[in-house]
Amino acid sequence: MEERRSTKSKSQNIILENREKLSISGVEHVTSFDENTIILETIKGVLTIKGNHLDMNKLNLDDGNVVVEGEIEAMMYSDRDSMGSKGIGFLGKMFK
C-alpha cells in the first residue's frame, strides 16, 4: 500500500489511437480484466475501460504502463472509495 501512495505525485497520460489502441501511464494495479471490461487502479482514480475483444498487450506495473488493444467503447473514472464495496461484489460475482 505504501508503494501506491508514493506514486501520487506522478502524472498520468492516456493516448487513444483510432479507438483500437489505448496506452495508459500511472497504473498502480489491475483490479479486473476480461475481454469486455478492464478495471485499473491509477494514480488519478479507478479507470474502467469497456469494449469488445479487449487485450492487454503490455503490462508493466513497475513503470505503471499498460497498453490495451481491441474495440474501445468507453472509459470512466471513479474514486477508490466509491469502488470499495462494489469492487468486492463484482469480483465475488465473477468467481462464483
C-alpha positions, -999 to +999 in steps of 0.1 A: +000+000+000+029+023+007+041+019-029+008+031-043+009+062-021+043+072-033+032+074-070+006+101-063+030+129-074+034+113-109+014+124-138-009+102-159-012+101-197-038+084-218-034+080-255-062+065-276-054+057-312-083+051-336-104+036-307-083+005-311-051+010-290-050+026-256-018+035-238-020+044-202+007+055-177+002+059-140-013+025-134-008+010-100-029-022-100-051-042-123-083-050-104-102-069-131-097-080-167-118-098-193-125-093-230-153-067-223-142-048-192-108-038-177-107-021-143-074-004-133-063+015-102-044+045-114-028+075-096-059+096-106-086+071-095-102+039-107-104+037-145-129+014-161-125+006-198-153-011-217-153-025-252-151-057-272-122-081-277-100-062-252-065-075-247-036-062-225-006-064-248+018-046-225+016-046-187+044-032-167+033-022-132+069-013-122+067+016-147+030+019-144+024+014-181-004-006-197-014-010-234-048-022-243-059-032-277-094-040-290-126-021-298-127+005-271-162+019-264-160+038-231-136+049-204-148+061-170-131+073-138-144+067-103-130+073-068-113+044-050-136+049-020-168+045-041-153+013-057-146-003-023-177-024-016-187-025-053-154-040-063-157-068-039-192-077-051-181-075-087-152-098-082-172-121-060-198-125-088-170-132-113-155-160-093-188-178-084 
